[in-house]
Amino acid sequence: MARAATTSDAFNAVAEPRRREILNYLALQERPVGEIVDRLRLAQPSVSKHLRVLLEVGLVNVRRDGRRMFYRTNAEAIRPLHEWTETFERYWRHQLSRVKERAERKSNPSSNEFNPRRKHDLDGNKN
């Protein structure tokens, strides 16, 4: 199966680690290209290429001030990425809660409370 073009949507665009770095750096404020180059220690042509991709999929906006170009994140376009990752965040939060509960039960074995194990707890590791 052929890979989708990086400019086909936001998900493909952020698959590239340097683009995620650029988005992280732009998250707090608008910045000129030269500052992005200096801060992230990337070559200017590379930064320009990545910014062009991010601009094409709508993840960043650009403003011209004379000869300088200022880029900033487009929070509204990033929202679908955030909503998608929230699904996994909820999953891992639930998994970590279960680990915490299990550890607390093991650290307090003298408790007289009855803690029945769920069926799927018995299916796997019996820790």
C-alpha positions in Angstrom: 0.0 0.0 0.0 1.4 3.4 -1.0 2.0 6.0 1.7 -0.3 9.0 1.7 1.2 12.3 0.8 2.3 14.3 3.8 0.1 17.1 2.6 -3.0 15.0 2.4 -4.1 15.7 6.0 -2.9 16.8 9.5 -2.2 13.3 10.6 0.2 12.6 7.8 1.9 16.0 8.3 2.6 15.4 11.9 4.0 11.9 11.3 7.3 13.6 10.6 9.1 14.2 14.0 10.7 17.6 12.9 7.2 18.9 12.1 6.1 18.0 15.6 9.1 19.8 17.0 8.2 22.9 15.0 4.6 22.8 16.1 5.7 22.4 19.7 8.0 25.4 19.4 5.2 27.5 17.8 2.7 26.4 20.4 3.2 29.4 22.7 3.8 32.2 20.3 4.3 33.4 16.8 7.9 33.1 15.6 9.9 34.1 12.5 11.5 31.4 10.4 15.0 32.4 11.4 14.2 32.0 15.1 12.8 28.5 14.4 16.0 27.6 12.5 18.3 28.8 15.3 16.3 27.3 18.1 15.8 23.9 16.6 19.2 23.8 14.9 17.8 22.8 11.6 18.8 24.0 8.1 16.7 26.9 6.8 15.6 25.1 3.6 14.4 22.1 5.8 12.4 24.4 8.1 10.9 26.2 5.2 9.9 22.8 3.6 8.3 21.6 6.9 6.5 24.9 7.4 5.1 24.8 3.9 3.7 21.3 4.6 2.2 22.5 7.9 0.7 25.5 6.1 -0.8 23.4 3.3 -2.7 21.2 5.8 -3.7 24.2 7.9 -1.8 23.4 11.1 0.0 26.8 11.0 -0.8 30.3 9.8 1.6 32.8 8.4 1.8 36.6 8.6 4.2 38.7 6.6 5.8 41.8 8.1 8.0 43.4 5.5 10.4 40.7 4.4 9.9 38.5 7.4 7.4 35.7 7.7 5.9 34.9 11.1 4.3 31.5 11.8 1.9 30.4 14.5 -0.1 27.3 15.2 -3.7 27.1 14.1 -5.3 25.7 17.3 -8.6 25.0 15.6 -6.9 22.7 13.0 -5.0 20.9 15.7 -8.2 20.1 17.5 -8.9 16.8 15.6 -5.4 15.6 16.5 -6.0 16.3 20.1 -9.5 14.7 20.1 -8.1 11.6 18.5 -5.2 11.2 21.0 -7.7 11.8 23.9 -9.1 8.3 23.2 -5.7 6.8 24.0 -5.1 9.0 26.9 -8.4 7.8 28.5 -7.3 4.2 27.9 -3.9 4.6 29.5 -5.3 6.6 32.4 -7.7 3.6 33.0 -4.8 1.1 32.7 -2.7 3.1 35.1 -5.5 3.2 37.6 -5.8 -0.5 37.5 -2.1 -0.9 38.1 -2.3 1.4 41.1 -5.3 -0.5 42.5 -3.4 -3.8 42.1 -0.3 -2.4 43.8 -2.3 -1.0 46.7 -4.0 -4.3 47.2 -0.6 -6.1 47.2 0.9 -3.6 49.6 -1.9 -4.0 52.1 -2.5 -7.8 52.2 -3.7 -7.8 55.8 -6.8 -5.9 54.7 -10.0 -7.8 55.6 -11.8 -6.4 52.6 -13.0 -8.8 50.0 -11.6 -7.8 46.6 -13.0 -10.2 44.0 -10.8 -10.4 40.9 -12.5 -9.7 37.6 -12.6 -12.6 35.2 -10.2 -10.9 32.8 -7.7 -10.4 35.6 -7.6 -14.2 36.1 -7.2 -14.9 32.4 -3.8 -13.3 32.1 -1.0 -12.7 34.5 -2.0 -13.7 38.1 0.0 -11.0 39.7 
